[in-house]
Amino acid sequence: MTNHNPIQRVQCNVKTCKYNNDGHYCTASSIQIQPMNAKNVQETDCATFQSNNMQG
C-alpha cells in the first residue's frame, strides 16, 4: 500500500522501487527491514521493495 506522503525520516535512493518518491524518500505505509539476525549493513535488506518496472 502506498502512502502518498513520504516517510520523512526514511531516505531511499532506490529509484527502481515503486515506493520511492522522486529519488529521495519512501512512500510505503510501513517498511520491513530484514533479516532478523543481520550482523552488518551488507546483510540487511528492505523487504518492502517492489519494482516499479523502470527500464534503464
RAJOTA-V497123 format. One record per helix or strand. SS is the DSSP state (a for helix, b for strand). FROM is the first residue (numbers start at 0). LEN is the number of residues. If there is no record, write none. Layout:
SS:FROM:LEN  SS:FROM:LEN
//
This chain:
b:1:10  b:16:1  b:19:2  b:24:4  b:32:2  a:40:3  b:44:2  b:50:1
//
